[in-house]
Amino acid sequence: MGLLKINATLPEKGRDLRLDLFRGVANWAIYLDHIPDNVVNWITTRNYGFSDAADLFVFISGYTASFVYARMMLERGFIVGATRLTKRVWQLYVAHIVLFVIYIAAISYLALRFGDSEMINEFNVTGLVDHATETLRQGLFLRFKPVNLDVLPLYIVLMGLFPPVLWFMLRQPDLTMLASIVLWLLAGHFGWNLTAYPAGTWYFNPFCWQVLFVFGAWCAMGGAKRSVSLINAPITLYFCIAYLIFALIMTMAGRFPDFGALFPDWLYSAFNPNDKTFLPPYRFLHFVVIVILVIRFVPKEWPGLEWKIFDPLVVCGQQSLAVFCVGVFLSFVGHFELSMSSGSLFAQIFVSLTGIAIMTTVAYYISWSKRQDKPLPKPTPTKAG
């Protein structure tokens, strides 16, 4: 009987602007991080700690999925909730295929146009030249992924498997979170992963990265509220600050070899290179620390979330899927632009700012377009005098 009882706390109705703001931050940072040899991507979080924008993106995706579909599943039943989730998975899949086709067509065209065969290797589309049909077929099955097209397939798989997870999360949130942690640790220990085409494995291992997605759902389903005394404890704050400083030092050690040489090899090699595929515990802990600090210092009702300066980020977060897809494509264009030009400091700043401006324009346009689709409010009839 206890298993069937709803034990989760549903999130309050109404939009949480923190989700939109931070998802906008993640989209901008993913765009900048995907452009190599770009000085502007030094502003993103990956340079100052173990976790980065991808962790944030997956966490918020899990939080939002619970936020949107949990109430629907409770009010209208598991089948309706699951079918709505499946509809979203289909939208993600279609977006991925459209992006996939445009991306590889652009890479192939530019490589042929400029006689740059290195580009085909650099963006992992060599298979298209030798085995085009099979490579495209594997792309439809999410097994073939050109460089920088790894996040959406992960998101599709996690959302596709989410209906039963959400069913359990509503009834036994802590047990579901524990099961997710066990799967993550076992996958890391035994090296479980999905295979990729033509060789290798998934860059974002779904068996490991699911823990961030489920953690997001757990926080949305009352996990953060139930932990509020721990989050606000002074000892937690001291630990979080100490861990962030340690992560900063270890990350800088990886960025600057002379600085890294100051540390014993066992310590340096434990954190460098930072393993993104298997999401090691030090990386997950770094993200949890950031979440704790945000919950503690940026409450949902913080007035600063309404500041006009944050509007572009919030709108990009609200139209996340389109902005993400545009950003991935623009990062390729930006990378190509820098490699074909001098790659000067001015060019790097120009490419970075232009890309973000285009992404933001797309987000504002989609927001405007959606508003036009809504019927106009009916005028109130005026009484004849």
Buried (B, 14 or more C-beta within 10 A) or exposed (E): EEEEEEBBBBBEEEEBBBBBBBBBBBBBBBBBBBBEEBEBBEEBBBBBBBBBBBBBBBBBBBBBBBBBBBBBBBEEEBEEBBBBBBEBBEEBBEBBBEBBEBBBEBBBEBBEEEEBEEBBEBBBBBBBEEBEEBBBEBBEEBBBBBBBBBBBBBBBBBBBBBBEBBBBBBBBBBEBBEBBBEBBBEBBEEEBBBEBBBEEEBBBBBBBBBBBBBBBBBBBBBBBEBBEEEBEEEEBBEEBEEBBEBBBEBBEBBEEEEEBEEBEEEEBEEBBEBBBBBBBEBBBBBBBBBBBBBBBEEEBEEEEBEEEEBBBBBBBBBBBBBBBBBBBBBBBBBBBBBBEEEBEEEBBEBBBEBBBEBBBEBBBEBBEEEEEEEEEEEEEEEEEE
